[in-house]
Amino acid sequence: MHDTQTLRSYVEEDLAVLSAVKPDIVIGDFRISLAASAKVAKVPHVAIANAYWSPFGRQSFQFPEYDYPLQRVIGRSGALALFNLLRPLGFATHTRPLNTVLKEHGLPGIGGDIRTMYTSTDFTCPNGNGASVS
């Protein structure tokens, strides 16, 4: 999703804006760098997140409907089983860059679930497509 260097540059940009504006609160919509920069700047951070991508909601991840070559080999149910088996590894891979940047700033990591990346905030608000998430 975002590599470590990109997130580092986003955090630098965020910190420059937060320092110049000095907001009482910052609201982000998929600006995952705010998980680090808002904490460093000591500004409360609110994220807007779809409940589907929240660890606070119930998800039922489905294998995409369109044709994958793997489906032709092991069938839809086999491909879905493999997808569900590998999904945690895929989710964890997406969190590595943010975990690295957080640790570089002396902040705790977010673990290996991509859903925590979207909700690593002081407050999380639903985007209107789901239930309240935190």
Sequence and secondary structure as in RCSB ss.txt:
>XXXX:A:sequence
MHDTQTLRSYVEEDLAVLSAVKPDIVIGDFRISLAASAKVAKVPHVAIANAYWSPFGRQSFQFPEYDYPLQRVIG
RSGALALFNLLRPLGFATHTRPLNTVLKEHGLPGIGGDIRTMYTSTDFTCPNGNGASVS
>XXXX:A:secstr
   HHHHHHHHHHHHHHHHHH  S EEESS TTHHHHHHHHT  EEEEE GGG TTS       SS  HHHHHHH
HHHHHHHHHHHHHHHHHHHHHHHHHHHHHTT     S HHHHHT SSEEEE SSS    
